[in-house]
Amino acid sequence: MAVRLAVVDDDGGALFAAAVRLRTSPEQARFAKPPSESFPLALADPARTPFAVLEHHVDGEAEVVGAGVLDTAAPTSDDELATLLTAAGHDPGRAVLLRSFVIGVDQQGRGLGAAAARATRQLAQRTSGAGVVVLTVNERNPAGRRAYERAGFVDVGRYLGGDAGPQRALVARCG
């Protein structure tokens, strides 16, 4: 399984179209906006970088299996997140928030989430010069948390800023 992240830079391209067609479960929708909602918002905001998660197959074909958004503004504009980052020894000004991260419901359980989350560290560094990627995962999503931990993310504390209940903030160094 080879996973690659590709920046989606327009709403008329094939990557955008494939990402917005991703099927997500009702449970996922409680915690993360699907690409059909997150990508238009991201494309309208210069602080956000939408990306597609591509799985490369042996035959050379690539399939969009997930999507997400990197946000350079949130780590400094969200006081609670900035406090957690600072307490953990990270500069919020060099952090990028991974948000609206989803793997299609038909693609889950194969390690794609962990592989893609690991790859966000290189994408964040390449697109914004970030030093760390931060994310929040709902406390009622243990499978998601395990995937992020397998990708090298470390828990830095409880985050209450989301509208879906208590979350854990996790951080991983870029590079």
N, C-alpha and C positions, 0 to 999 in steps of 0.2 A: 504494500500500500504506500503510494507516494502522494503526499498532500502538498499543495502549493497555494499561496494566497495571491490573488490578483486584484489590484485596485480597480474599482468601478468608477470611471470618470465621466460617464454620460448616461442619460436615461433612455437612449435610443439603441444602445448596443446589445449584443447577444448575452454578455455576462449579466447585465441588468435584467434582461428578460428572463433568463434562466433562474436567477436568484429570486425574483418576485414570484415565480411559479413554485418555489419550494413549499412542500406541505409540512406544516408544523402541527403538533398536537394541541388540544385545548389547554393542557397543562403547561406547555411551553408558552403559550400566548399569555398566560397569567404573569409570567416573569420577564419576557423579552418581546419587544415589538418584532413582527415578521418583516422581512426585507421590503414587502410591499408598502409598509409604513415608514420604516427607518431609512431606507435609501433616498426617497424624495427629500426628507428632512436633512439628511447628511449632504446631499448634493447642493442644497441651498445654503449650507453653512461652511465657510472656509476653514473652520476649526475641526471639521469632521471629515474622515476618510472612510467611505464605504469599501468593503472588499468582499469578494466571493472566495469560497473555499472550493478548490478544485481537487478531485481525486484523479490521478493519472492511472490508466489501466495498462495492462501488458501490451495490448494492441496499439498503444500510442494515443488512444482517445482520452479526452479529459471530460469529466462530468462535474457540474456544480452540485455539491453536496451540502453546502452550508454558506453562511454569510455573517457579517458583523460590521461594526463601525468602530473606528478609533477616533477618540475625541480629545483634542489637546487642551480645550478650555475647561472642561469639567473638574480636573484635579485641583485647580486653583480657585474656581468659582464656587465650589461646594465646600463650605467651611468644615463640615464634619469629615469629609474625605481628606481634605488638606491636613486636618489635625491628626488623623490616623496615619497618614503618610509621614508627617514630620516626626511623630512619636516613634515610628519604626525606623527613623534615620534616613528617610528619603526626601528629596526636594520636590514638592508638588509642582514646581515650575518645570521640572524635567520629567514629569510623569504624563502618561497617556491613559485615558480610561477606555477599556474594552467594553462596549455596550451593544445591546441588541444582537448578541452572539447566539446563533442557532445552527444546529445540524438538522437537516431534514429528517422527519420522523421515520422515513423508510431507510435511513442510513445510520441510525443510532445503534450503539452496542458493538461497534467494530473498531473503536479506538480513534475514530476520525476527529472527535471533539478534542481529545488530548493532543493529538498531532497538530491540529489547527491552532489550538491555544498556544502551543509551544512556538509555532511559526509566527504568531503575532508579535513576538519579541523582536524578531529581525525586521518585520515590516514596520513596526513603530520606530525603530532606530533609523531605518532607511528613509522613511517619509517625513519624520519630524525631529530626528536627533534625540529622541527620548532616552532616558536612562532606565526607566522602569515602566512596566505596564501594570495598571491596577484594574481590578474588576470587583464587582459585588455579586455574590451568589446567595440566593434565598436559603435560609436555614432549613426550609422544607424540600430542598433539592440536594440530597446527599450524593446522588449519582453525578450531578454536575460538579459538586465540590471535589469529589474523588478524581474526576477527569482533570480538573485544574491543578490539583496537587500532583498528579502524574506528569503534568506538563511543567512542573517546577515552580508553581505558584505557592506562596506561603501565607498563611493567615496572619493578618496584622490587627484584627479586632472586629468588634461588632459595629455594624452600620445600620442606622435606623432611618436613613433618608429616603428609602424607597417607599412606594405606595402599596407594595405587596407583602408587607410584613418585615420582620427582622432579617438582616442579611449579614454575611461575613464579608469583610474586605480582604482580598488576597492580592499579593504583589509578586512580580517576578522581574528580575533584572533583564535588560535588553542585551542583545548580542549573542 
